[in-house]
């Protein structure tokens, strides 16, 4: 039977068959509830297990900065990881790095 996230205890596991990664449902864990500054009733979820390992950013061979050319960008707003986290799940495996 479906329950609201707010009715579950911190640490409870939640399986939502509508959230898939590589074709498998993600198991979520309730990390916390009622954070200061968040809307009333907000619940923070984390995955129970690591579902993917991603680099923060890729090298930028066309960048004039030597460090970015060798190691990638260290700015969160320009990072590949930020891009990947903010696109729909259906597009996650198609993200291409765009040098900046």
C-alpha positions in Angstrom: 0.0 0.0 0.0 1.3 3.5 -0.9 2.3 5.7 2.0 3.3 9.3 2.1 7.0 10.0 2.6 6.2 12.1 5.7 4.6 9.1 7.4 7.8 7.1 7.1 10.7 7.2 9.5 14.2 8.6 8.7 16.2 5.6 7.4 13.2 3.9 5.8 13.7 2.6 2.3 11.4 3.6 -0.6 11.0 1.9 -3.9 9.4 4.0 -6.7 9.0 1.9 -9.8 8.6 5.1 -11.8 12.2 6.2 -11.1 14.5 3.9 -13.2 18.2 4.0 -13.8 19.6 1.6 -16.4 16.2 0.0 -16.5 16.1 -0.8 -12.8 14.0 0.9 -10.1 16.0 3.1 -7.7 15.8 2.3 -4.0 15.7 5.5 -2.0 16.5 6.1 1.7 14.8 8.9 3.7 17.8 10.9 4.8 16.0 13.6 6.8 12.8 15.5 7.2 11.9 19.0 8.3 15.0 20.9 7.3 15.1 24.5 8.4 14.4 26.8 5.4 12.7 24.1 3.4 9.0 24.0 2.7 6.8 22.4 5.3 6.6 18.7 4.8 9.8 18.5 2.7 11.6 15.1 2.8 15.3 14.6 1.7 16.0 11.3 -0.2 19.3 9.7 -1.1 19.9 6.5 -3.0 20.5 3.4 -0.9 23.5 2.5 -3.0 25.8 4.3 -5.4 24.0 4.1 -8.8 26.7 5.7 -10.9 30.2 7.2 -10.8 30.7 10.4 -12.7 33.7 12.8 -13.1 33.2 16.3 -11.9 34.2 17.6 -15.3 36.0 16.5 -18.5 39.2 17.9 -20.0 38.7 20.9 -22.2 41.2 20.5 -25.0 40.2 23.8 -26.7 40.4 25.9 -23.5 43.2 28.5 -23.3 43.7 27.8 -19.6 46.3 25.0 -19.2 44.7 23.5 -16.1 41.3 23.3 -17.7 42.9 21.9 -20.8 44.5 19.1 -18.7 42.0 18.6 -15.9 38.7 20.2 -16.8 36.8 23.0 -15.2 36.5 23.3 -11.4 33.5 25.7 -11.5 30.3 24.0 -10.4 28.1 26.1 -12.7 30.1 24.8 -15.8 30.7 21.3 -14.6 29.6 18.1 -16.5 28.3 16.7 -13.2 25.9 19.7 -12.7 24.7 19.3 -16.3 24.1 15.6 -15.8 22.2 16.1 -12.5 19.9 18.7 -14.1 18.6 16.9 -17.2 15.7 14.4 -17.5 16.5 10.8 -16.6 15.7 9.8 -20.2 18.7 11.9 -21.5 21.3 11.1 -18.8 23.5 8.8 -21.0 23.6 11.3 -23.9 25.3 14.3 -22.2 28.2 15.6 -24.2 30.8 17.9 -22.8 30.9 21.3 -24.4 34.1 23.2 -23.8 33.6 26.7 -22.4 
